[in-house]
C-alpha cells in the first residue's frame, strides 16, 4: 500500500498533469477572433497509419471509440481486398469522422434528411 505522503505526492502529480492537459487543450482550440475573422474553429485529432489519415472530432462518440473504429476500417479494407483478390491498397485515403449530420451536409451537401 502507499504511504500517506506517497499518496499525496501522486495525487498532486496527477492533478498537475490533468491541469496541464486541460490547459493545453483549451489553448490549442482557442483562437484570437481578430486574427481569424472569416475562419471557423474546428478542433480535430488526426492520425496517419500507413496510407490512411484518420480525422476525428476532439470530443464525442467517434473520439471515444476511435481505436475500435480504426480497427474496423482496416478489417473492412482487408475484406474488400480479399474480394477483389488483391494483397494491398496503397493509394492515399482520408477518413473523416464528423460530429453530426449537419457537419456532413456542410462538407458534402448530403444527406438531406
N, C-alpha and C positions, 0 to 999 in steps of 0.2 A: 504494500500500500504506500501511497505517497504520504510524506510528512506534511504537516500543515503549511510550512514555509515553501516546500516544493509546489504544493497545490496552488498557493497564492502566486508564486512566480510563474507557473504555467498558465494560470488564468490571466495574469497581466499580459503575458506574451500573446495569448490568444486574442484578447481584446485589442491590443495594439495592432496585431495583424489584421483583424477584422476591420478596424477603423481605417487602416491604410488601404485595404481593398475597396471599401466603400468610397473613400475619398478619391482614389484612382478612377473608379467607375464614374463618379459624378463629374470629375474634371474631364474625362475623356468624352463624355456625352453632353457636355455643356458648351455652348457656343456663344461668342460675343455677337449680339444682334447687329451691331454697326458694321461688322466685317462680312456678314453673310445674309444681307437683307433679302436677297432673292433665292436663297438656298433653303432646303428643308433638312432638319436634323433627322438622321436615320441611324440608330445605333445597332450594328450587327456584329456578329462574330463570324470570322471566316477562317477556314482551314483547307489547305490543299493536300490531297492524298493522291499521289501519282499524277494522273492526268485529270483529276476531278477536283474542282473547287466547290466546297460546300459553304453556303452562306445561311446563317440562322439569325432570327431576331435575338437580341440580347436578353430577352425575358420571355416567359410563356411556355406553352406545351412543347413546341418544337425544340426550344432551347433545353428544356428539362430532359428530353428524350433524344437528343442529338446523336449520341453514340449508337443507340439501337437503330435509329433512322439511317445512319451512315452504313451500318452493317447490313440492313435490309436493302439499301441501294446496291451494294456490291453483290449481294446474293442475287438480286434481280438481274444485274448485268451479266453475271456468270451464267445464270439460267438462260438468258436470251442468247448469249454466245453459244451455248451448247445446242440451242435450237437451230442455229444457222451454221453449225459445225466450224466455229472459229475458236481460237485459243485466247485471243486478246483483242481489246479495243483501245487504241492509243490516241485517238482524236481527243481534243480538249472538250470537257463538259463543265458547265457551271450549273450547279443545282441550288436554286434559291428557294428557301422555305420562308413563307411570309406569315404575318400576324393575323391577317383577315382576308376575307373575300374582297373587301373594298380596296385593300392594298394591291391585290392581284389585278383587280379591274383597272386600277391606275397604271399598272405596268403593261398589261396585255390587252385591255379592253374587254376582257372576258373573266369570269362568267357573268351573265346577265340574269340573275335570279330574282 
